[in-house]
Amino acid sequence: MTIFGGGGLIVHGLIGAMVSSISFTGVIAGIQDLSWDRYVKIREMIVAMPVHPASYALGIALAPLLLSVPSLVFFGGLVAYYGDLTVTTAVWAAIALILAWASMSAIGFMISTYLSKVSMMVLNNLSTLLGFLFVFIPPVFYSETMLGNLSWISVLIPTSNVAGLIRAYMGLLPLSAETIILRWLFLIVTTVVFVGLTSLKARWREN
């Protein structure tokens, strides 16, 4: 991005790195849960306790989130160095990243609960595929303006929606106040739907 974009795209790439790090954390959390359950039998110990699937999923997702904090601080520091990152922008960016983590964690956990019999090779390939679908193909590392008339697609995907909101607050993406509000509403609704589906539809071990 620095070479071919003349340095002008470096901030877009750093924003994408922040979103991707927290998104991968969410998606892989559910798949790692299968590995822990299969080889360490952690869930066998917890399932005997009065733990709701949603509470268990939250605990599984929070652990890798804490490990991703250093990378977020590092990339956030670079964004502040290369771009216009104010305190207000940082607060809105943090809220958007938390919503991205919540929605992607819900997606990863619910998918994994239906793949308890799948081999680890398939699970690893699935995590890579989900990474491409949610991080590398959508406008996360690059601006959605490059899609032209298809830029509206970025609103439908939580990761690209979050990246677009952060860019808008940094002045890198021209969005009206009404559009920003609509994008926030769509992101919140998407997160609530995914978390709700995980809470209601995820299969617990005894099922």
C-alpha positions in Angstrom: 0.0 0.0 0.0 2.9 2.3 0.8 4.7 1.5 -2.5 1.8 1.4 -5.0 -0.4 4.0 -3.2 2.4 6.5 -2.7 1.9 6.3 1.0 -1.6 7.6 0.8 -3.2 4.2 1.5 -1.2 3.3 4.6 -3.8 4.6 6.9 -6.5 2.6 5.2 -4.4 -0.5 5.6 -3.8 0.2 9.2 -7.5 0.6 9.9 -8.1 -2.7 8.1 -5.4 -4.3 10.3 -7.3 -3.2 13.4 -10.6 -4.5 12.1 -9.1 -7.7 10.8 -7.3 -8.5 14.1 -10.4 -8.2 16.2 -12.6 -9.9 13.6 -10.3 -13.0 13.3 -10.3 -13.2 17.0 -14.1 -13.4 17.0 -14.4 -15.9 14.2 -11.6 -18.2 15.4 -12.9 -18.2 19.0 -15.7 -20.6 18.2 -13.4 -22.9 16.1 -10.8 -22.9 18.9 -13.5 -23.9 21.3 -14.0 -27.1 19.3 -10.3 -27.9 19.6 -10.3 -27.3 23.3 -13.4 -29.4 23.7 -12.0 -32.2 21.6 -8.5 -32.4 23.1 -8.7 -30.8 26.5 -12.4 -31.5 27.3 -13.0 -28.1 28.9 -16.6 -28.0 27.8 -17.2 -31.4 29.4 -16.3 -29.9 32.7 -18.4 -26.7 32.2 -21.4 -28.4 30.8 -22.2 -30.0 34.1 -22.5 -26.5 35.6 -25.6 -24.3 35.2 -24.0 -22.3 32.3 -26.1 -20.9 29.5 -24.6 -21.3 26.0 -24.5 -17.6 25.5 -22.5 -17.1 28.7 -20.1 -19.9 27.7 -19.7 -18.3 24.2 -19.0 -14.9 25.8 -16.3 -16.4 28.0 -14.7 -18.2 25.1 -14.7 -15.0 23.0 -13.4 -12.7 25.7 -10.2 -14.7 26.2 -8.7 -14.1 22.7 -10.0 -10.6 22.7 -7.7 -9.7 25.6 -4.8 -11.2 23.6 -5.6 -9.0 20.7 -5.4 -5.8 22.7 -1.6 -5.3 22.1 -2.1 -5.5 18.3 -5.0 -3.0 18.5 -2.8 -0.6 20.5 0.1 -1.0 18.1 -2.0 -0.4 15.0 -4.0 2.3 16.7 -0.8 4.1 17.5 0.4 3.9 13.9 -3.0 5.3 12.8 -2.6 8.2 15.2 0.9 8.8 13.8 -0.1 8.7 10.1 -3.6 10.0 10.3 -6.0 12.3 12.1 -7.0 10.3 15.2 -8.7 12.4 17.8 -10.0 11.3 21.2 -13.6 11.4 19.9 -12.6 9.4 16.8 -10.8 6.8 19.0 -13.9 6.4 21.2 -16.2 5.9 18.3 -13.7 3.5 16.7 -13.5 1.5 19.9 -17.3 1.1 20.1 -17.4 0.0 16.4 -14.6 -2.5 17.0 -16.4 -4.0 20.0 -19.6 -4.4 17.9 -17.5 -6.1 15.1 -16.0 -8.4 17.7 -19.4 -9.3 19.1 -21.0 -10.0 15.8 -18.1 -12.0 14.4 -17.8 -14.0 17.6 -21.4 -14.9 17.4 -21.1 -16.0 13.8 -18.0 -18.1 14.6 -19.5 -19.8 17.7 -22.8 -20.7 16.0 -21.1 -22.1 13.0 -18.8 -24.2 15.1 -21.6 -25.7 17.1 -23.0 -27.3 14.0 -19.5 -28.7 13.0 -18.7 -30.8 16.1 -17.9 -33.9 14.0 -15.8 -32.1 11.4 -12.1 -32.8 11.2 -9.6 -30.1 12.3 -8.3 -29.8 8.8 -11.8 -28.8 7.6 -12.2 -26.4 10.5 -8.8 -24.7 9.8 -9.8 -24.3 6.1 -13.1 -22.9 7.1 -11.5 -20.3 9.4 -9.3 -19.2 6.4 -12.3 -19.1 4.1 -14.3 -17.0 6.6 -11.3 -14.7 6.9 -11.3 -14.1 3.2 -15.1 -13.6 3.1 -15.3 -11.1 6.0 -11.8 -9.4 5.9 -9.8 -9.6 2.7 -12.5 -9.5 0.0 -14.7 -6.7 1.4 -13.4 -3.1 1.6 -11.7 -3.5 5.0 -8.0 -3.0 4.0 -9.0 -0.6 1.2 -11.6 2.2 0.9 -15.1 1.3 -0.2 -14.9 4.1 -2.7 -12.8 1.8 -4.9 -16.0 -0.3 -5.5 -17.8 2.6 -7.2 -21.5 2.0 -7.5 -21.1 -1.3 -5.5 -19.9 0.5 -2.4 -23.3 -0.1 -0.7 -22.2 -3.8 -0.3 -19.8 -2.7 2.5 -22.7 -1.7 4.7 -24.0 -5.3 4.7 -20.8 -6.8 6.1 -20.0 -6.0 9.7 -16.2 -5.8 9.2 -16.4 -3.4 6.2 -19.2 -1.4 7.8 -17.0 -0.9 10.9 -14.0 0.0 8.7 -16.1 2.5 6.8 -17.4 4.2 10.0 -13.8 4.6 11.3 -12.7 6.1 8.0 -15.7 8.5 8.1 -14.8 9.7 11.6 -11.2 10.2 10.4 -12.3 12.2 7.4 -11.1 9.6 5.0 -14.6 8.7 3.7 -17.1 11.4 2.9 -20.4 10.3 4.5 -23.3 12.5 5.6 -24.5 12.5 9.2 -27.7 10.6 8.1 -25.7 7.9 6.4 -23.5 7.5 9.4 -26.5 7.1 11.7 -28.0 4.5 9.3 -24.8 2.6 9.2 -24.6 2.6 13.0 -28.2 1.3 13.2 -27.5 -1.4 10.6 -24.4 -2.5 12.6 -26.2 -2.6 15.9 -29.1 -4.5 14.4 -26.8 -7.0 12.7 -24.9 -7.6 16.0 -28.1 -8.1 17.9 -29.4 -10.5 15.3 -26.2 -12.6 15.3 -25.9 -12.7 19.1 -29.6 -13.5 19.4 -29.3 -16.4 17.0 -26.3 -17.7 18.9 -28.2 -17.5 22.1 -31.3 -19.2 20.8 -30.2 -21.6 18.1 -26.7 -22.7 19.1 -26.5 -26.3 20.0 -25.2 -27.1 23.4 -23.3 -30.3 24.0 -26.2 -32.4 25.3 -28.2 -31.6 22.1 
